[in-house]
Amino acid sequence: MLIPFDKLQAQGNDFVVLQLLHTRESSLPPDALARDICDRRTGVGADGLVLLLADSDADARMLIHNSDGSHALMCGSALRCCASVLYGLSGRTELRIATDSGLKTATVSGRQISVNLGKPVLKEKDIQLEGITGSLVEVGNQHFVSFQTVLKGQELELGPSLERHPRFREGVNVEFVRVISRLELELRVWERGAGATQACGTGAVASVFSGIGKGLLDGQVWVKMPGGAVQVTRLDSGEFLLAGTVEHTFSGVYKWKI
């Protein structure tokens, strides 16, 4: 089977995107396809697979599966990549994208794309697991956010066990955060279903939200990650904007042997 695709990345968080805007459903098995096409040795290589489908109430619907095949409800980096694809197709700079965690809006200004991820929710604070303390934050998906004085590879050491900890029945994204100033923080992430990644959009929002709640950060913060920086802004409404650049890496056709 020949599958046309686009490869995009946002701060190194990379995705294979299938443009399926002619249909609201796909006959492709996304879990199996994600495992194969996202493999960095035998496939295209990516943190996740995105199906961009038609939607009657939005410009498109985003369906995402992690590189291990698991389904993700939300991904801020993938959402910005989808906005980039839709802008390239339509030229529209204001977009509405349906997701499994609700309708999201995006604004495009060149390679800079901003998305509104809504109001994060603090589900539980000061959870002690694996010798560290963190908070559980929901940004359309679940994040365990832990503030540290030094970042020294905790995402590699503790990320795998925290992701699958019995406390989180459906798994969790894990963020380790170091505050640089009230306007800037450093972030390392272990993503559910993808492992250590170069960036995480919802993780950046969850970390800033948690830091504001602790009185450590102001309402507009630069988040530095291994793949680059994004800006997170809290609006007066309590909603959070995530802004950063997106790059179209290449397009191709994947020969899937099923």
C-alpha positions in Angstrom: 0.0 0.0 0.0 1.3 3.4 -1.0 0.5 6.2 1.6 1.3 9.8 0.8 2.4 11.8 3.8 3.9 15.1 5.0 6.6 15.2 7.7 6.5 18.3 10.1 8.2 19.2 13.3 7.6 21.8 16.0 10.8 22.3 18.2 11.9 18.8 17.2 8.6 17.2 18.2 8.0 15.5 14.8 4.9 14.0 13.2 3.9 12.1 10.1 0.7 13.8 8.8 -1.8 12.1 6.4 -4.1 14.5 4.6 -7.4 12.8 4.5 -9.6 15.9 4.2 -11.9 14.1 1.6 -13.3 11.9 4.3 -14.5 11.9 7.9 -13.3 8.4 8.6 -10.3 6.3 7.5 -10.2 2.6 6.9 -6.5 2.6 7.9 -5.7 0.9 11.2 -4.0 3.9 12.9 -2.4 2.0 15.8 -0.6 -0.5 13.5 0.3 2.1 11.0 1.7 4.4 13.7 4.0 1.8 15.0 5.4 1.0 11.5 5.6 4.5 10.0 6.9 6.2 13.1 9.8 3.7 13.5 13.0 5.6 13.1 14.9 2.7 11.6 12.4 1.0 9.3 9.8 3.7 8.7 9.7 7.4 8.2 10.4 8.1 11.8 8.3 10.4 14.1 7.0 10.9 17.6 3.5 10.4 16.3 1.1 9.8 13.4 -1.6 12.3 12.7 -4.7 11.7 10.5 -6.2 15.0 9.3 -9.8 14.3 8.5 -12.8 16.3 7.4 -15.2 17.7 10.0 -18.6 19.3 9.6 -18.0 21.9 12.5 -14.4 22.7 11.9 -11.7 23.2 9.2 -10.5 19.6 10.0 -10.3 17.0 12.7 -7.0 15.8 14.2 -6.6 12.2 15.2 -3.3 11.3 16.7 -1.5 8.1 17.7 1.8 7.9 19.5 4.8 6.1 18.0 3.9 3.0 20.1 0.5 2.9 18.5 -1.4 4.3 21.5 -4.1 6.9 21.0 -3.5 10.4 22.3 -6.4 12.8 23.1 -4.4 16.0 22.6 -0.9 17.2 21.4 -0.1 20.8 21.3 2.8 20.4 18.9 0.8 18.2 16.5 -2.1 20.7 16.6 0.3 23.5 15.5 1.6 21.2 12.7 -2.0 20.5 11.6 -2.6 24.3 11.5 0.5 24.7 9.3 -0.8 22.1 6.8 -4.3 23.6 6.7 -2.8 27.1 6.2 -0.7 25.7 3.3 -3.8 24.3 1.7 -6.3 27.1 2.2 -4.3 30.2 3.0 -6.6 30.8 6.1 -4.8 32.3 9.1 -7.6 31.7 11.6 -8.5 28.0 11.9 -10.7 25.7 13.9 -9.5 22.1 14.5 -11.6 19.4 16.2 -9.7 17.1 18.5 -10.6 14.3 20.9 -10.4 16.8 23.7 -12.6 19.4 22.1 -12.5 22.1 19.5 -9.3 24.2 19.4 -8.4 27.4 17.5 -5.2 28.3 15.8 -3.7 31.5 14.4 -1.0 31.4 11.7 1.6 34.1 11.2 4.2 32.7 8.8 6.0 29.8 10.5 4.8 31.1 13.9 1.6 29.4 15.0 -0.4 30.0 18.1 -3.0 27.6 19.5 -5.5 28.0 22.3 -5.4 25.0 24.6 -8.1 26.1 26.9 -8.1 26.1 30.7 -5.7 23.6 32.3 -7.0 21.8 35.4 -5.0 20.9 38.5 -6.2 17.4 39.3 -4.0 16.7 42.3 -1.0 18.4 43.8 2.0 17.3 45.9 1.9 13.7 44.8 5.0 11.8 46.0 6.2 9.1 43.6 9.5 7.5 42.9 11.2 9.8 45.4 10.0 13.0 43.8 7.1 15.4 44.3 4.8 16.5 41.4 1.4 17.7 40.5 -1.2 16.1 38.1 -2.3 18.6 35.5 -4.8 18.1 32.7 -4.4 20.0 29.4 -6.7 17.8 27.3 -4.3 15.0 28.4 -2.6 14.1 31.7 0.8 15.5 32.9 2.8 14.8 36.0 4.9 18.0 36.5 7.8 18.0 38.9 9.9 21.1 39.7 13.6 20.5 40.2 16.6 22.6 41.2 18.8 20.8 38.6 17.9 18.9 35.5 20.2 15.9 35.2 18.4 13.3 33.0 15.5 12.6 35.4 13.3 12.1 32.3 15.4 9.1 31.3 15.8 7.8 34.8 12.3 8.2 36.1 10.2 8.8 33.1 9.5 5.2 32.1 8.4 4.1 35.5 6.3 7.2 36.2 4.6 6.9 32.8 3.3 3.5 33.7 2.9 4.0 37.4 -0.2 2.2 38.9 -1.3 5.7 40.1 -2.0 6.6 36.5 -4.2 3.9 35.0 -4.0 5.2 31.4 -0.4 6.4 31.6 0.8 9.9 32.0 3.2 12.4 30.4 6.1 13.4 32.7 7.7 16.8 32.9 10.8 17.9 34.9 11.0 21.7 35.2 13.7 24.1 36.3 12.7 27.8 36.8 15.3 30.2 35.3 13.3 33.4 36.1 9.7 34.5 36.4 9.7 34.7 32.6 11.6 31.6 31.6 11.9 28.0 32.4 13.7 24.9 31.2 11.8 21.7 30.5 12.6 18.0 29.9 9.9 15.6 29.0 9.0 11.9 28.8 5.9 11.5 26.7 3.4 8.8 27.2 3.7 6.4 24.2 6.7 8.2 22.7 9.4 8.3 25.3 11.9 11.2 25.6 11.1 13.8 23.0 12.7 17.1 22.0 9.6 19.1 23.0 6.0 18.8 24.2 3.5 21.6 23.7 0.9 20.5 26.2 3.7 19.7 28.6 5.0 23.3 28.3 1.5 24.6 29.1 1.1 22.2 32.0 4.4 23.3 33.4 3.7 27.0 33.2 0.3 26.6 34.6 1.7 24.7 37.6 4.5 27.3 38.0 2.0 30.1 38.1 0.0 28.3 40.7 3.1 28.0 42.8 3.8 31.7 42.5 7.0 31.1 40.6 6.1 32.4 37.2 4.4 35.4 35.5 1.6 35.1 32.9 3.9 35.0 29.9 6.8 32.5 29.9 9.4 31.2 27.5 9.8 27.5 27.8 13.2 26.1 26.7 13.3 22.5 25.6 16.0 20.5 23.8 14.4 21.1 20.4 13.8 24.8 20.9 11.6 27.3 22.7 7.9 28.1 22.8 6.0 30.9 24.5 3.1 30.2 26.8 0.7 32.9 27.7 -2.1 32.9 30.3 -5.1 34.9 29.1 -7.4 36.9 31.5 -10.0 34.2 30.8 -7.8 31.5 32.3 -7.1 29.9 28.9 -3.6 29.3 27.7 -2.0 30.1 24.4 0.9 28.1 23.1 3.0 29.8 20.3 6.1 28.6 18.4 7.5 27.9 15.0 6.5 24.9 12.8 8.6 23.5 9.9 7.5 21.3 7.0 10.4 18.9 6.8 9.5 16.9 3.7 6.8 15.0 1.8 6.9 11.5 0.5 5.1 8.2 -0.1 5.4 5.4 2.4 5.3 1.9 1.1 3.4 0.0 3.8 3.7 -3.8 3.8 0.6 -5.1 5.6 
